[in-house]
């Protein structure tokens, strides 16, 4: 699991589509501010799902 920053309060879990050569789907836990900076986390076409975490 990857994190935008260990000190941030993580609000979203972003799961990316697996690479064409494998089944691994990278996941990121991100805070609200980083989530709003969409360009930080790649092309939206590469995202499989975004889940909002319970607070």
C-alpha positions in Angstrom: 0.0 0.0 0.0 1.3 3.4 -0.9 0.5 6.7 1.0 0.5 10.3 -0.2 2.2 11.2 3.1 2.4 9.4 6.4 1.4 12.5 8.3 -1.8 13.1 6.2 -5.2 11.9 7.3 -6.1 9.4 4.6 -9.6 9.7 3.3 -9.6 7.8 0.0 -8.2 4.5 -1.3 -7.4 4.6 -5.1 -7.0 1.3 -6.8 -5.3 1.3 -10.3 -6.0 -1.1 -13.1 -3.4 -3.9 -13.3 -0.6 -3.6 -15.7 -1.0 -5.5 -18.9 1.7 -8.0 -18.0 0.5 -8.8 -14.5 -2.4 -9.0 -12.0 -1.0 -6.6 -9.4 -3.3 -3.6 -8.8 -1.4 -0.8 -7.0 -3.3 1.0 -4.2 -2.8 4.4 -2.7 -4.3 5.9 0.5 -4.6 9.6 0.0 -5.8 12.6 2.0 -8.5 15.0 0.8 -6.1 17.7 -0.4 -4.0 15.3 -2.4 -7.1 13.7 -3.8 -8.2 17.1 -5.1 -4.8 17.4 -6.9 -5.9 14.8 -9.4 -2.7 15.1 -11.6 -0.7 13.7 -8.7 -2.2 10.3 -9.2 -2.0 9.7 -12.9 -4.4 9.4 -15.8 -8.1 8.8 -14.7 -8.2 6.1 -17.4 -5.7 4.1 -15.3 -7.9 4.2 -12.1 -10.0 1.1 -11.4 -11.8 2.4 -8.3 -11.9 5.2 -5.7 -13.3 4.3 -2.3 -14.0 6.9 0.4 -12.8 5.6 3.8 -14.9 5.9 6.9 -13.9 8.7 9.2 
